[in-house]
Amino acid sequence: MTLDTTSAHEAQTLDQVVIRFAGDSGDGMQLVGDRFTEISAAFGNDLATLPNFPAEIRAPAGTIAGVSSFQVHISDHDIVTPGDVPNVLVAMNPAALKANMSDVSPGTTLLINSDAFDQRNLEKAGYAANPLDDGSLAAFNVYPVPMTSITVEATRELGVKPRDAERSKNFFALGLLCWMYTRPTKPMIEWIEKRFADKQTVLDANLAAFRAGRNFGETAELFDNPYEVAPAKLREGKYRNIIGNLALSYGLIAASQKAKLPLVYSSYPITPASDILHELSKHKNFGVKTLQAEDEIAACGIAIGAAFAGALGVTGTSGPGVDLKSEAMGLAISLELPLLIVDVQRGGPSTGLPTKTEQADLLLAMYGRHGESPLPIVAAKSPSHCFDAAFEAVRIAVKYRTPVILLSDGYLANGAEPWLLPDVDSMADISVEFATEKNHGDEFWPYLRDPETLARPWAIPGTPGLAHRIGGIEKEDGTGNISYQPENHEHMVHIRAAKIAGIANDIPLTDLDDDGGDEVLVLGWGSTWGAITAGVRRVRLRGRKVSHAHLMHLNPFPRDLGDVLSRYRTVLVPEMNLGQLARLVRAEYLVDAKTFTRMAGVPFRAAEMEAKILEMYA
Amino acid sequence: MTDTGVTLTRKDFESDQEVRWCPGCGDYGILAAIQFLLPELGVNPDEMVFVSGIGCAARLPYYMNTYGVHSIHGRAPAVATGVAMARPDLHVWVIGGDGDMLSIGGNHLIHALRRNVNLKILMFNNQIYGLTKGQYSPTSEVGKVTKSTPFGSIDHPFNPVSLALGTEAGFVARTHDVDRKHMMEVFRRAHEHKGAAFVEVYQNCNVFNDGAFAGILKRDVRADMLIDLKHGEPIVFGADNQLGVTLNEFGEPSVCQIADVGMERLLVHDEHRSDPTLAFALSRLADAPNVPTPVGIFRDVERPVYEVEVQRQLAAASERSGPGDLAALLSTGSTWTIS
């Protein structure tokens, strides 16, 4: 695909395009990126997005540190990544241009707000000379557009002060892009009218700026023609656009409904998980109770207390919060109560990169507690898959009376894609029965296990005759009484491990995209799914056979994983960490897995994935 | 709450587990007071949950024939908050010591009190770490020589009642392990209070801090050293009711001879004052249990209960939007169909 086209007035058809909006943190780039995405989704394109913003709410204006961007990939066919590099870069100021130059290749369209390229902004961005004048952008299709002044002009008659009018320039850019890619205008106008209904001046200014952007495209004769990206022929069904945190929240509500357990979600604010708390707190008519706890530890303790009392206890956080919750997670392992811990991973260690993505918490999830303390781990692979992963994590937690860690990450949390809506009525019933009867003669034994699942009975307070005490001290299997007996502890350590290992019989076999070769298998987990899928497609287009296995269950692994790995000459494990899954499969299956690692705070690119896979044939 | 229709006894609240505190520990008396009281309250043991953290006191739930969770160090108020939030119908009691609740779990204690979760929080204060064998605690006096402070503690201690009043807890009281009747009365009032109730229980650790409260609790000094707060009455104490409490021009309390100041100058205790200032002033009378020390109920003021408010918001949401419709929720916003 290219944007270098011969002159024509008709809209020209593209199969896909990657657009990146970049500006200052205060320029509203996330907002217009979101809007362009929503319009494209409703139009029927397949899409994937990559928001990228600094942790600071407002870094110094005009500086490289303050640049915020939003990349959206739209297409007329099935796509799986937000695109490696943009075909179109919208740069609202010199810093936004400079910060993104490393990602643009010759021929890329640069839509530049020329008004912002004054001496002061150029200096802040570290430009010695104005790149619009010095020929340094000669290899690109540069369109300098005075976005600020046209916006101010367009809003002048509305009585908007120039300073306020300037703030609408993001809508000008959106209007121009909507013209360039023939996006429907009506839903955008309706959205602006609804969103700013209580601020008439802002509404008028944004609307005027949006229209001015469209009109500019039509009349300025800068552009040869607009482009069309037709709707994608995806699987039949009803779709919506969704980001990972929203899908995950919906997954929890759905699981609560299908488990017939009221959801208690307690959480401490932390990027990038806070939106789950925000979302769930809206849905009280689903019986969802949310609590913003005093700290991460309390958030986990509250969820455990709720679980003891018979609710679906869930706590959500990011890596630093998981560190803090680890003792409470150990308690839940010992109490053998259902609990879900959501870890929306971000760059670490310590505070690390709060707004950037990473998958370096796998070993933390696996081993980050004292003692032998196994728990199941489930990972989401795409924004919409966060729904399924949350549902599955709850199913396991409830059925096996165990804490489960659900791994998402910053990219999934904020990234968007179309979602084929599930049929609510055909979703599995994941409810379990509470204990209501004594189970050992005239006594109730809280640790008398189901022989198949090894789960213990869940007897909730208020159940007549089943009053019992449980705690974090080692207990005798069966009775649950405190026991320091050596043989009993040995037995309990093994039975807790066996319970988790046994879940392998209750999860699907390895999700394997096998094209019949036996040379290279790419093994992934979590959000690398998109980049691996795209890389694998490219390698196949080059005539190579390559298979892709993607793990949703990381503990236990699918029961056939060892067999699958043994069928290939080379196993390549791409991860946004230093090789954590590779270490696990090496230890478990003695397979000489090759690692491919990247920790740049952004997802792998399809091109680098393709190149790395091809290396495996050398 | 269901009425069992059967009169229960102390036995109905005793579990089959052997009580394993050191012989002579004050915890035995507190456990007995709780087990004597509960039948009188008409509470169904199956509708009670005792939640504790870690420490000697925290073993208490194992000895109660109710539902119970022996959780992790300091976190009992959080776990109990989860129980109460999920199930406002239950009676939830929290048991812990001074180290559990004021040191490692201080944050959870103040937030449970601030939120006003309907928890009955009994803090057994023995001014020492017992289960770890004798380190100073956040209520130990300055200068205390322990295993971890061989040259004497230089930490200033908390006054637990002042701390609880500082959180604006609705119910704050103090009692002690040598007077079962007093304990039962204070626990009863805590139970009757709607919302978070904090009770400091002076408790003797006869192994690591024996006699910590002897200066006020020994039989021969008690009359002159314990100030038994009674709502609506002038604060009077002493073997011959010769002592009282007055406030100076700054609102600071002091002990006086009634003969010197006259009854009319004595402070009249009002546990229902919505402003916690006077209660706080009373709590400042004694920094340590070696001067006349108030016991009883410092404050009993009702305010909105956390889990009741949670339920109210849920009910209002259902009233407003109807019960949740999952299919409708998932398709919120723009959707499109591919056929």
Chai-1 contact restraints between the chains, C-beta under 6 A:
chainA,res_idxA,chainB,res_idxB,connection_type,confidence,min_distance_angstrom,max_distance_angstrom,comment,restraint_id
A,A42,B,S334,contact,1.0,0.0,6.0,A-B,restraint_1
A,A42,B,W336,contact,1.0,0.0,6.0,A-B,restraint_2
A,G44,B,W336,contact,1.0,0.0,6.0,A-B,restraint_3
A,L234,B,I338,contact,1.0,0.0,6.0,A-B,restraint_4
A,E236,B,I338,contact,1.0,0.0,6.0,A-B,restraint_5
A,E236,B,S339,contact,1.0,0.0,6.0,A-B,restraint_6
A,K238,B,T335,contact,1.0,0.0,6.0,A-B,restraint_7
A,K238,B,T337,contact,1.0,0.0,6.0,A-B,restraint_8
A,Y239,B,W336,contact,1.0,0.0,6.0,A-B,restraint_9
A,R240,B,T335,contact,1.0,0.0,6.0,A-B,restraint_10
A,Y250,B,L330,contact,1.0,0.0,6.0,A-B,restraint_11
A,A254,B,L326,contact,1.0,0.0,6.0,A-B,restraint_12
A,Q257,B,L326,contact,1.0,0.0,6.0,A-B,restraint_13
A,V264,B,A86,contact,1.0,0.0,6.0,A-B,restraint_14
A,K284,B,Q313,contact,1.0,0.0,6.0,A-B,restraint_15
A,K284,B,L314,contact,1.0,0.0,6.0,A-B,restraint_16
A,K284,B,A317,contact,1.0,0.0,6.0,A-B,restraint_17
A,N285,B,A317,contact,1.0,0.0,6.0,A-B,restraint_18
A,N285,B,S318,contact,1.0,0.0,6.0,A-B,restraint_19
A,N285,B,S321,contact,1.0,0.0,6.0,A-B,restraint_20
A,N285,B,G324,contact,1.0,0.0,6.0,A-B,restraint_21
A,F286,B,G324,contact,1.0,0.0,6.0,A-B,restraint_22
A,K289,B,M85,contact,1.0,0.0,6.0,A-B,restraint_23
A,K289,B,V310,contact,1.0,0.0,6.0,A-B,restraint_24
A,E294,B,N107,contact,1.0,0.0,6.0,A-B,restraint_25
A,E294,B,H111,contact,1.0,0.0,6.0,A-B,restraint_26
A,A298,B,A78,contact,1.0,0.0,6.0,A-B,restraint_27
A,A298,B,H108,contact,1.0,0.0,6.0,A-B,restraint_28
A,G301,B,R75,contact,1.0,0.0,6.0,A-B,restraint_29
A,G301,B,A78,contact,1.0,0.0,6.0,A-B,restraint_30
A,G301,B,V79,contact,1.0,0.0,6.0,A-B,restraint_31
A,I302,B,A78,contact,1.0,0.0,6.0,A-B,restraint_32
A,I302,B,T81,contact,1.0,0.0,6.0,A-B,restraint_33
A,I302,B,G82,contact,1.0,0.0,6.0,A-B,restraint_34
A,I304,B,V79,contact,1.0,0.0,6.0,A-B,restraint_35
A,G305,B,V79,contact,1.0,0.0,6.0,A-B,restraint_36
A,G305,B,G82,contact,1.0,0.0,6.0,A-B,restraint_37
A,G305,B,V83,contact,1.0,0.0,6.0,A-B,restraint_38
A,A306,B,G82,contact,1.0,0.0,6.0,A-B,restraint_39
A,A306,B,A86,contact,1.0,0.0,6.0,A-B,restraint_40
A,F308,B,V69,contact,1.0,0.0,6.0,A-B,restraint_41
A,A309,B,V83,contact,1.0,0.0,6.0,A-B,restraint_42
A,A309,B,A86,contact,1.0,0.0,6.0,A-B,restraint_43
A,A309,B,R87,contact,1.0,0.0,6.0,A-B,restraint_44
A,A311,B,A86,contact,1.0,0.0,6.0,A-B,restraint_45
A,E327,B,I72,contact,1.0,0.0,6.0,A-B,restraint_46
A,L331,B,S71,contact,1.0,0.0,6.0,A-B,restraint_47
A,L331,B,I72,contact,1.0,0.0,6.0,A-B,restraint_48
A,L421,B,L330,contact,1.0,0.0,6.0,A-B,restraint_49
A,L421,B,S331,contact,1.0,0.0,6.0,A-B,restraint_50
A,V424,B,L326,contact,1.0,0.0,6.0,A-B,restraint_51
A,V424,B,A327,contact,1.0,0.0,6.0,A-B,restraint_52
A,P461,B,V49,contact,1.0,0.0,6.0,A-B,restraint_53
A,P461,B,Y67,contact,1.0,0.0,6.0,A-B,restraint_54
A,P461,B,L90,contact,1.0,0.0,6.0,A-B,restraint_55
A,G462,B,E47,contact,1.0,0.0,6.0,A-B,restraint_56
A,P464,B,D46,contact,1.0,0.0,6.0,A-B,restraint_57
A,A467,B,P45,contact,1.0,0.0,6.0,A-B,restraint_58
A,A467,B,D46,contact,1.0,0.0,6.0,A-B,restraint_59
A,A467,B,N65,contact,1.0,0.0,6.0,A-B,restraint_60
A,A467,B,T66,contact,1.0,0.0,6.0,A-B,restraint_61
A,A467,B,Y67,contact,1.0,0.0,6.0,A-B,restraint_62
A,R469,B,P61,contact,1.0,0.0,6.0,A-B,restraint_63
A,R469,B,Y62,contact,1.0,0.0,6.0,A-B,restraint_64
A,R469,B,G68,contact,1.0,0.0,6.0,A-B,restraint_65
A,G471,B,H70,contact,1.0,0.0,6.0,A-B,restraint_66
A,G472,B,I72,contact,1.0,0.0,6.0,A-B,restraint_67
